[in-house]
Amino acid sequence: MKRLETFVDGKLVAPVSSQYMPIINPAHGKPYVEAPLSSTLDVDAACEPAARAFQSWRRVTPGDRSLMLFRIADALEARADDLVEAECRNTGNRVSRCGICDSD
C-alpha cells in the first residue's frame, strides 16, 4: 500500500514516530493509502525551515509573488485529473463524466 510522507525543507520525510494510519475509501470501506501520524516533533521540524524560508519570501515583490502563484495554479490545473482521483478516493464519490474512480 502506498504511504504518504510529509514535505519538509524540500524533501519528503517519514514521521518521527514512524507511525501511519490507513485512509479509508468510504465507497467500499477499504484502505487505499497510509498517511503519517505527525506529532509535535514533526510540526516543529517543519516550522523551523519554513521560518527560514520566510526570511527571503518576505522580500519578494507582490508582482513576483503573483507570478509564482500563477505557476502554482498552472501546475494544479495540469494535475487536475490526479487531484480529482485523490478526492474521489478520499470521499468515496464517483466522477461519472470521466469514470476516474470506477476502477476501485
N, C-alpha and C positions, 0 to 999 in steps of 0.2 A: 504494500500500500504506500502511496506517495506521502511524504512528510513535508510539511511547510516549515520554513525557517523564518527567522526574524532578520530584517535588513538593518544592519548596524554598521556605521562607519564605512559604507561602501561594499560590504560583503554580507552574505547570508550566514547566520550563525545559529547553532542549536541553543536551546535554553540551558542556563546554568545547571538546572536540576536534571537535565536530560529527560524530562517528563513531557509526554504528549497526550492529547486527548483526541478521540475519534470525532470527526464531524459527520453527522448522520444526514443522509438524504431522506427527508421526510416522506417522499413519494413511495419509498419501499422499505424504509427503516434500517437500511444497511449503511455502514460507514463507507466513505469514499476517499477520505484523506485524514491525516492526523495533523493537528495544529499544536504548536508549542504551548506549554503551560508556563507562561512567563511570570517571574517573581519580581520583587522589588530590586533584586540584584540585576536582573535583565533590564529593567527600566533604567536603573542608574547607569548601566553600561551603554545604553542607547543615548541617554541625555548628555553625557559628557562630550562625545564627538559632535552632537547636534549643537551644543552651546559653542563649541569651537567653530563650527561651520557658520553659525550666525554672525560671527565677527566679520567675516568677509561678505556675507549675504546682505547685511545691513547697509553696506556701502554700494550695493548695486542700484543703479538708477531705476526709476519707475519704468522707463522705456525698455530697458534691458530685462527687467522682471517680466514685463508684459510679453516680450518675445519668448522668454523661457516658458511662460505659461501656455502660450500658443503651441510651442513644441510639445509640451506635455499633452495638450488637448489632441494634437495630431497623432501622437503615439497611442493615446487611449482609443481614438477613432480607428486607427489601423488594427487594433486588437479587439474591436467590438465583439466579434463572434466569440472569442475566448472569454470575454467578460460576461457575455450573455450565458454561455455554457456554465461558467462558475456560479452565477446567480441562480440558474435553473437547478443545479445540483444542491445548492445551499437551501433553497426554498421549497424544492420538490415540485416546482412548476414546470410546465412544458411550453415550448415555443412552437406552436403549430405551423407557423408560416415557414419555418426553416427546418424543423424537426431535430434541432441540435440535441435535445435531451432524450430523444426516443430510443437511444442505444443502450440506456441503463437497463 
